[in-house]
Amino acid sequence: MTIRTVTRIIPAQATSDGAGVKLKRSIGQSNATRHDPFLMLDEFFSDEPADYLAGFPSHPHRGFETVTYMLEGHMLHEDHLGNKGHLKDGGVQWMTAGRGVIHSEMPQQEAGRMRGFQLWINLPAVEKMQPASYQDIPADAIPNLVLSEHSKAVLIAGRSNINGHDAIGYINGLDGRSMSTDPIYIDLQLGSAENISLNLPTDHNALVYVYEGEVAIGDQVLSSNHSAILSSGDTLSLETKNSAKLLILAAQPIGEAIVQYGPFVMNSSDEIEQALKDYRDGVLAIA
């Protein structure tokens, strides 16, 4: 057993995106804060409608995947293919932008809390130009593993073992889908005085993002709105003093050059220029 430790802590920074949605960005603030294959992690959380009502009007993507996990709220996703998906409390949308998608993500509420995350996962070069696809996963389809009276794990993707219990997420689990980066995405919601041990593949890069409370990883205490990049190893051990909520993210690194221009993530400047040309010419999102 090799215990993973914290090698770097990244505080989330306040920013805005879309048409002015306020959010906090941890992974992806700059090129230096990526963690292959994770490109970006945003948290949006507000009770003030002015912080989120403008939403994310129609915009393009190419070359990666987006994973939107809604804790509270209601968002409508629409794309150029005529697809519509309602993302509600506890639901996930997993979108593979591939060669191109033009979509919007707009709030369907005028008041109340909107809270969730958007994660960007890179695609290897050989998969960047695949046709766009997505699936909406309602909360009641996502497995939950009860760890104790006050603790549970929401198993969005991947496989692990948590405190001796097999944990199989919806992606790679219930729907039988596989991805080359073999991602693990777990939302741990923990009560007080919990000791958690979970297995992660040794060849995966991994990070933790705390969104409520504090978590101890070895001698490091990670507070809310901070990401921790983890060392290699096969086991992650966590402790809570009081209740805490955090995301566990791990995936197989790709190890390829990354060239990003806003919503396009490719392997070379020439490919970015082609993406821009395709967008201007109206062919970016044609399968």
Residue pairs with C-beta under 8 A, 6 or more apart in sequence:
1 234
1 235
2 202
2 232
2 233
2 234
2 235
3 218
3 233
3 235
3 236
3 237
4 200
4 206
4 217
4 230
4 231
4 232
4 233
4 234
4 235
4 236
5 217
5 218
5 220
5 230
5 231
5 233
6 217
6 218
6 220
6 222
6 228
6 229
6 230
6 231
7 229
7 230
7 231
8 228
8 229
9 220
9 222
9 226
9 227
9 228
9 229
10 26
10 27
10 29
10 33
10 226
10 227
10 228
10 229
11 26
11 225
11 226
12 24
12 25
12 26
12 43
12 209
12 225
12 226
12 227
13 24
13 25
13 26
13 29
14 22
14 23
14 24
15 22
15 23
15 24
15 25
16 22
16 23
17 23
17 42
17 56
18 54
18 55
18 56
18 57
18 59
18 105
19 54
19 55
19 56
19 57
20 54
21 44
21 51
21 52
21 54
21 55
21 56
22 44
22 46
22 51
22 52
23 42
23 43
23 44
23 45
24 42
24 43
24 44
24 45
24 225
25 40
25 41
25 42
25 43
26 33
26 41
26 42
26 43
26 209
26 225
26 226
26 227
27 33
27 34
27 35
27 38
27 39
27 40
27 41
27 207
27 209
27 227
28 34
28 38
28 39
28 40
28 41
28 42
28 120
31 258
31 260
34 40
34 258
35 205
35 207
35 229
36 122
36 205
36 253
36 254
36 255
36 258
37 121
37 122
37 123
37 181
37 205
37 251
37 252
37 253
37 254
38 119
38 120
38 121
38 122
38 205
38 207
38 249
38 251
39 64
39 120
39 121
39 122
39 258
39 260
39 265
40 118
40 119
40 120
41 117
41 118
41 119
41 120
41 209
41 227
41 247
41 249
42 117
42 118
42 119
43 116
43 117
43 209
43 211
43 225
44 52
44 114
44 115
44 116
44 117
44 118
45 113
45 114
45 115
45 116
45 211
46 52
46 113
46 114
46 115
47 112
47 113
49 109
49 110
49 111
49 112
51 114
52 73
52 107
52 114
53 107
53 110
55 75
55 104
55 105
55 106
55 107
56 104
56 105
56 106
57 104
57 106
58 102
58 103
58 104
59 102
59 103
59 104
59 263
60 100
60 101
60 102
60 263
60 264
60 279
60 284
60 285
61 95
61 97
61 100
61 101
61 103
61 263
61 264
62 97
62 98
62 99
62 100
62 101
62 128
62 263
62 264
62 265
62 266
62 275
62 278
62 284
63 97
63 98
63 122
63 123
63 128
63 264
63 265
63 266
63 271
63 275
64 97
64 120
64 121
64 122
64 123
64 128
64 265
65 94
65 95
65 96
65 97
65 120
65 121
65 122
65 123
66 93
66 94
66 95
66 97
66 118
66 119
66 120
66 121
67 92
67 93
67 94
67 95
67 117
67 118
67 119
67 120
67 121
67 156
67 157
67 185
68 75
68 77
68 87
68 92
68 93
68 95
68 105
68 116
68 117
68 118
68 119
69 91
69 92
69 116
69 117
69 118
69 119
69 156
69 185
69 187
70 87
70 88
70 89
70 90
70 91
70 92
70 115
70 116
71 89
71 90
71 115
71 116
71 117
72 89
72 112
72 113
72 114
72 115
72 116
73 88
73 89
73 107
73 109
73 112
73 113
73 114
73 115
73 116
74 86
74 87
74 88
74 89
74 107
74 108
74 109
75 86
75 87
75 105
75 106
75 107
75 108
75 114
75 116
76 84
76 85
76 86
76 87
76 104
76 105
76 106
76 107
76 108
77 83
77 84
77 85
77 86
77 87
77 93
77 95
77 103
77 104
77 105
77 134
77 136
78 84
78 85
78 103
78 104
78 106
79 101
79 102
79 103
79 104
79 132
79 134
80 101
80 102
80 103
80 285
81 101
81 132
81 285
83 134
85 93
85 134
85 136
86 108
86 136
87 93
87 136
88 138
88 139
89 139
90 138
90 139
90 140
90 142
90 154
91 136
91 137
91 138
91 139
91 142
92 136
92 137
92 142
92 156
92 170
93 134
93 135
93 136
93 137
94 134
94 135
94 137
94 157
94 171
95 101
95 103
95 132
95 133
95 134
96 123
96 130
96 132
96 133
96 134
97 132
98 123
98 127
98 128
98 129
98 130
98 131
98 132
98 133
99 128
99 129
99 130
99 131
99 132
99 284
99 285
99 287
100 132
100 275
100 278
100 279
100 284
100 285
100 286
101 132
101 134
101 285
102 284
102 285
107 114
117 209
117 211
117 247
119 185
119 249
120 265
121 181
121 183
121 251
122 181
122 254
122 258
122 265
123 130
123 180
123 181
123 254
123 265
124 180
124 181
124 254
124 256
125 256
125 267
127 180
128 266
128 267
131 287
132 285
132 287
135 175
137 156
137 170
141 170
141 174
142 154
142 155
142 156
142 169
142 170
143 154
143 155
143 167
143 168
143 169
143 170
143 173
143 174
144 152
144 153
144 154
144 155
145 152
145 153
145 155
145 162
145 165
145 167
146 152
147 153
147 162
147 163
147 165
147 190
147 194
147 196
148 191
148 194
149 191
150 190
150 191
150 192
150 243
151 188
151 189
151 190
151 191
151 194
151 196
152 189
153 162
153 167
153 186
153 187
153 188
153 189
154 186
154 187
154 188
154 189
155 167
155 168
155 169
155 170
155 173
155 186
156 169
156 170
156 171
156 185
156 186
156 187
157 169
157 170
157 171
157 172
157 173
157 183
157 184
157 185
158 169
158 171
158 172
158 173
158 182
158 183
158 184
158 185
158 186
158 250
159 166
159 167
159 168
159 169
159 172
159 173
159 184
160 167
160 184
160 186
160 198
160 199
160 200
160 248
161 167
161 198
161 199
162 186
162 196
162 197
162 198
163 196
163 197
163 198
167 186
167 198
168 174
169 184
169 185
169 186
171 177
171 179
171 183
171 185
172 178
172 179
172 182
180 252
181 251
181 252
181 254
182 201
182 204
182 251
182 252
183 249
183 250
183 251
184 200
184 204
184 206
184 248
184 249
184 250
184 251
185 247
185 248
185 249
186 198
186 247
186 248
187 245
187 246
187 247
187 248
188 196
188 238
188 244
188 245
188 246
188 247
188 248
189 245
190 196
190 213
190 215
190 238
190 240
190 243
190 244
190 245
190 246
191 240
191 243
192 240
192 241
192 242
192 243
193 240
193 241
194 238
194 239
194 240
195 237
195 238
195 239
196 237
196 238
196 239
196 240
197 235
197 236
197 237
197 238
198 235
198 236
198 238
198 248
199 234
199 235
199 236
200 206
200 233
200 234
200 235
200 236
200 248
200 250
201 234
201 250
201 252
202 232
202 233
202 234
203 252
204 250
204 251
204 252
204 253
205 230
205 250
205 251
205 252
205 253
206 230
206 236
206 248
206 249
206 250
207 227
207 228
207 229
207 230
207 249
207 250
208 215
208 217
208 222
208 227
208 228
208 230
208 236
208 238
208 246
208 247
208 248
208 249
209 226
209 227
209 228
209 246
209 247
209 249
210 222
210 223
210 224
210 225
210 226
210 228
210 244
210 245
210 246
211 224
211 225
211 245
211 246
211 247
212 224
212 243
212 244
212 245
212 246
213 223
213 224
213 240
213 242
213 243
213 244
213 245
214 221
214 222
214 223
214 224
214 240
214 241
214 242
214 244
215 221
215 222
215 238
215 239
215 240
215 244
215 246
216 222
216 238
216 239
216 240
216 241
217 228
217 230
217 236
217 237
217 238
218 237
220 228
222 228
222 246
230 236
236 248
238 246
256 267
257 267
257 268
258 265
258 267
259 265
259 266
259 267
259 268
259 269
259 271
259 272
260 266
260 272
261 272
261 275
261 276
264 272
264 275
264 276
266 272
266 275
275 284
278 284
